[in-house]
Amino acid sequence: MNEDQANEFIGAALGDLGPAERLAADYFQGERYTAVPWEPTYVWRVRDRIWAIELSRGDRLPTATMESMAALRAVDPEVQLAFFVPEGEPIEHLRAVCEQNRIALIGKTADDYEVLSTTAGAQRPIVTRIPDWVIQRLKGAQHLEPRFRSAIISFCKKYENLARLGVRDEIQERLLRNTFAALLRTNDHFKAEYTPLDFLRFFETNNPRQSARDHYFHTFNNFLLGCIALDECHEAFEQFTESSLHGSECSVEYVWLLTVLFHDVGYPIQKREETNEIIYGVPGIGVEQANAERRQAWDSAQYRSSRTQLVSLYDYLTQVNIDAAWSADPFGVADHVLDRALERSFFEKGHGAASCMRMLVSFFHKIPAPLARRQFLIRHIFLAGLSIPFHDWPVRKFSRELGIQRLRTSRFPFAALLMFVDSIQEDRRGDAQAPDILTGITVEGNRISAHIQLEMLVDEKLFEKRREVRDVKDFLEEDLLHFEYPQELLG
């Protein structure tokens, strides 16, 4: 690696912190620094701060360089000291001493060079968002579709490296975003770029109430937990495609990816009164105006068309005997108990129905022309759409009140799995490293058991968790997939 290549990597890494400018190598030859017996290998300016960066090779602690860095800091306390560690060179021997002396590290993480030290400008403490037991479990996945499995295992190895290096949220989040994009490209039938989490992230980041939600990591945790179930209960999902879809071509991995990717994107619709303040800068919209906007969307041609297909697929999957494959119904009707339950949630409470509809209209103008491919995509999109709403308790409440008492796990395995994985976590959201209550899941046949440290929940959270778990169990007829919780949550 020559000097220009190194500076290119350094510039890209520093660019994450703000506008970065390469300075002349003789910057520290000025009169102010004549007492300092050291000139850094690379000199950069980030915003108003000068970075003095030394190349690091080998595994010996550079004592003389550290002393020279201390001398430079004594002359100029505002200078940011750093080591640049090229790919393949050791870095761990520098970590502790750099943290102690507020010296940044620039090194290779997953795909790019990054600023690894929290002293170099990251304002939040480092939090490991994905539990290591999940990473280790998925590194041994056997039954996921090969390209999908390869993308997951690649992610696991990269995240392992990030966790070992202790990098900040922004870098972890970038890896998650890149992995979602890679997964969406694993099958030529599905090649597309969907950014639902970016849409949601905008509202979270700009929320004037600063509520601590973090749907990148929450969504990915849900996704990875579900991938463990898809892999280790693969025969159950094969049984679903054979018996309920009559052998129609179906990528269960892609249905699950869409289900999880979109399952919370309805929050900005649910909180429309708050998002008005984000858009305009001042509060002003009331319930009446918010409901008028919702009504306009609900009655739109795109929503109406999507709602009829949801009803059609629901009726298909709830037949006593399924004797033919499902296809989109051009004569479908929306006047149905499911549609009325979703409508009540859309207008009254909850985000599940809004998330479902937001996903379906995202695809409304993307369906390709060839009939065979169109039916193939529609099958996956509406399976995911129908699996989203029921993880949200208001949808289950309104469904019961209108006559839908339970869902069979043999006919709605993705909906059931989302309900389960969403109910067994208290995600590591916000800026603090909160212990994860979920310590593992066990899979025996088609039975998935959650291991949860309930003693870590305060009384109020424990009460909410019990209520949530009982509601999920009551809504499922577990005739294929079976879900087990600690007995203390069920008694």
ZIZI-V685560 format. One line per field, one symbol per residue. ss: DSSP state (a for helix, b for strand, c for the rest). A space follows every 50 residues. Layout:
# ZIZI-V685560
ss = ???
This chain:
# ZIZI-V685560
ss = ccaaaaaaaaaaaacccccbbbccccaaacaaaccccccccbbbbbccbb bbbbbbccccccaaaaaaaaaaaaaccccbbbbbbccccccaaaaaaaaa cccbbbbbccccbbbccaaacccccccccccaaaaaaaaccccccaaaaa aaaaaaaaaaaaaaacccaaaaaaaaaaaaaaaacccaaacccccaaaaa aaaaacccccccccaaaaaaaaaaaaaaaaaacaaaaaaaaaaccccccc caaaaaaaaaaaccccaaaacaaaaaaaaaccccccaaaaaaaaaaaacc aaaaaaaaaaaaaaaaacccccccccccccccccccaaaaaaaaaaaacc caaaaaaaaaaaccccccccaaaaaaaaaaaaaaaaaaaaacaaaaaaaa aaccccbbccccaaaaaaaaaaaccccccccccccccbbbbbbbccbbbb bbcaaaccaaaaaaaaaaaaaaaaabbccccbbbccaaacc
